[in-house]
Amino acid sequence: MFEKELIEAIKKMKEQSPSRNFLESVDLSINLRDINLQDPSKRFQIDVQLPNPVEKEVSICILAEGAQLVEAQSVGAARVIDKDELENISREPKIAKKLAQQYDFFLASAPLMPIIGRSLGKFLGPRGKMPKPIPPSASIEPLLQNYGSTIQIRLRQSPVVQARIATVKMENEAIRDNAVAVLRNVESRLEKGENNIRSVYIKTTMGPAVKVK
């Protein structure tokens, strides 16, 4: 893994990014090669937990019932939906579509998954937001903490993976470690690993892309 080269690229990225009146994100782009994306097995969607959380609140919606519903209501999820509300939403396509756009991640009590699949699947599925099932004995609070530092990576029709991995004011080493976490996860899903990576770029929201040599 080219960690030294990442640090050099991050320094150059910051040098080329003047101060702005808002906090810029740092984005990583991984261009791939020799991958047949016509083959569905070569595509992927993975959740990556970053070692250094990005200073952005991740919005999580929990669909729950029973004891998990009670716990979800007490641990500070962005939104909690019970079974009755879920059934009401399923009859309102506009509300369901808005819900899918509004939250980063969805978690759900396992028994609700068949209902969610029928009622919200067509809205959540194309966005890669189908809920992660919560096992019956799992505690919800640790899940929220984990997803607070999690990003989603998708490889679909185009041979490029893009991810928001940091903010520009984070330390260079923290940005590097987040980039390495993403690269390792992507490599693990590629048939030839690092050899399937054509190039890697890093940039701020408004700044130019810097190639990691």
C-alpha positions in Angstrom: 0.0 0.0 0.0 1.4 3.4 -1.1 1.0 5.3 2.2 4.0 7.6 1.6 2.6 8.6 -1.8 -0.8 9.3 -0.2 0.7 11.7 2.3 2.5 13.5 -0.5 -0.7 13.8 -2.5 -2.7 15.0 0.6 -0.1 17.7 1.2 -0.3 18.8 -2.4 -4.1 18.8 -2.3 -4.1 21.1 0.7 -1.5 23.4 -0.9 -3.7 23.8 -4.0 -6.9 24.4 -2.0 -7.3 28.0 -0.7 -9.3 28.7 2.4 -13.0 28.9 1.8 -16.0 30.0 3.8 -17.2 26.5 4.3 -15.7 23.2 5.3 -14.6 21.2 2.3 -14.8 17.5 2.0 -12.0 15.3 0.8 -13.0 12.8 -1.9 -11.1 9.7 -3.1 -11.5 8.4 -6.6 -10.2 5.0 -7.6 -10.2 4.2 -11.3 -10.2 0.6 -12.2 -9.1 -1.5 -15.2 -9.6 -5.0 -16.6 -13.0 -5.5 -15.0 -16.0 -6.8 -16.9 -18.9 -4.9 -15.3 -21.3 -6.5 -17.6 -20.9 -9.5 -15.2 -23.0 -8.7 -12.1 -20.6 -10.7 -9.9 -17.9 -8.1 -10.6 -20.0 -5.3 -9.1 -20.2 -4.7 -5.4 -21.6 -2.6 -2.6 -19.7 -2.5 0.7 -19.8 -0.6 3.9 -16.4 0.7 5.1 -15.9 1.8 8.7 -13.4 4.6 8.7 -10.7 4.6 11.4 -11.2 8.4 11.8 -14.8 9.6 11.7 -15.6 12.4 9.2 -17.0 15.5 10.8 -20.5 15.0 9.4 -23.5 13.6 11.2 -24.6 10.4 9.6 -28.4 10.1 9.5 -29.7 6.7 10.4 -33.3 5.6 10.3 -34.4 2.6 12.4 -37.4 0.5 11.6 -38.1 -1.5 14.7 -40.7 -3.3 16.8 -40.8 -4.7 20.4 -37.9 -4.1 22.7 -35.8 -2.9 19.8 -38.3 -0.2 19.2 -38.1 1.0 22.8 -34.3 1.0 22.7 -34.1 2.8 19.3 -36.3 5.6 20.7 -33.9 6.1 23.6 -30.5 6.1 21.8 -30.8 9.1 19.5 -31.4 7.7 16.0 -32.4 10.4 13.4 -35.7 8.7 13.0 -37.5 5.6 14.4 -40.4 4.0 12.6 -42.6 1.3 14.1 -44.6 -1.3 12.2 -47.8 0.7 12.0 -46.0 3.8 10.5 -44.2 1.5 8.1 -47.5 0.1 6.8 -48.8 3.7 6.4 -45.7 4.8 4.5 -46.0 1.7 2.2 -49.3 3.2 1.0 -47.8 6.6 0.2 -45.2 6.4 -2.6 -44.2 10.0 -2.3 -43.4 9.7 1.4 -41.6 6.4 0.8 -39.4 8.1 -1.9 -38.6 11.1 0.3 -37.7 8.7 3.1 -35.2 6.9 0.9 -33.6 10.1 0.0 -33.4 11.6 3.5 -31.3 9.1 5.4 -27.8 7.6 4.9 -28.4 4.2 6.4 -31.4 2.1 7.4 -31.4 -0.6 10.1 -34.4 -2.8 10.8 -35.6 -5.4 13.3 -35.2 -8.8 11.4 -38.9 -9.7 11.5 -39.8 -6.5 9.6 -37.5 -7.2 6.7 -40.1 -9.1 4.5 -42.6 -6.1 5.0 -39.8 -3.6 4.2 -38.9 -5.6 1.1 -42.4 -5.5 -0.3 -43.2 -1.9 0.7 -39.9 0.0 0.4 -37.7 -2.2 -1.6 -38.2 -0.4 -4.9 -37.3 2.9 -3.3 -34.4 1.8 -1.1 -32.9 -0.9 -3.3 -31.8 1.2 -6.3 -30.1 3.6 -3.9 -28.2 0.8 -2.1 -30.1 1.5 1.1 -31.9 -1.7 1.9 -31.9 -1.9 5.7 -29.3 -4.0 7.5 -31.2 -6.5 9.8 -30.7 -6.1 13.5 -30.3 -9.5 15.1 -32.9 -10.2 17.9 -30.3 -10.1 20.7 -28.2 -7.2 19.3 -27.9 -3.9 21.1 -28.8 -0.9 18.9 -26.5 1.8 20.5 -23.2 0.2 19.3 -24.6 -0.2 15.8 -25.4 3.5 15.7 -21.8 4.3 16.8 -20.4 2.0 14.2 -22.5 3.5 11.4 -21.6 7.0 12.5 -18.1 6.4 11.0 -19.3 4.2 8.1 -19.4 5.1 4.4 -20.9 3.1 1.6 -18.9 2.3 -1.6 -20.6 1.1 -4.8 -19.2 -0.2 -8.0 -21.9 -0.4 -10.7 -21.8 0.5 -14.4 -18.7 2.7 -14.5 -15.2 1.4 -13.5 -14.6 4.0 -10.9 -15.2 4.1 -7.1 -15.7 7.4 -5.3 -15.9 8.0 -1.6 -16.0 11.0 0.7 -13.3 10.1 3.2 -12.5 13.2 5.3 -12.7 17.0 5.7 -9.9 19.2 4.7 -9.1 20.3 8.3 -8.4 16.7 9.4 -4.8 15.8 10.0 -2.9 14.4 7.0 -2.3 11.1 8.7 -6.0 10.7 9.5 -7.0 11.4 5.9 -4.3 8.9 4.8 -5.6 6.2 7.2 -9.2 6.6 5.9 -7.9 6.4 2.3 -6.0 3.2 3.1 -9.1 1.7 4.7 -11.1 2.4 1.5 -8.4 1.1 -0.8 -8.0 -2.1 1.2 -11.7 -2.8 1.1 -11.9 -2.1 -2.6 -8.8 -4.3 -3.3 -10.3 -7.2 -1.4 -13.3 -7.2 -3.8 -11.2 -7.1 -6.9 -10.2 -10.3 -8.7 -6.6 -9.1 -9.2 -6.4 -6.8 -6.2 -4.1 -3.8 -6.6 -3.5 -4.8 -10.2 -7.1 -3.9 -11.1 -6.4 -0.3 -10.0 -5.5 2.0 -12.8 -5.1 5.2 -10.8 -6.0 7.0 -7.6 -6.9 10.6 -7.2 -7.7 12.7 -4.1 -9.3 16.2 -4.0 -11.2 18.7 -2.0 -14.8 19.7 -2.9 -13.8 22.7 -5.0 -10.1 21.9 -5.6 -8.3 20.1 -8.4 -7.8 16.4 -8.4 -4.3 15.3 -7.3 -3.0 12.0 -8.6 -1.5 9.6 -6.0 1.7 8.5 -7.8 
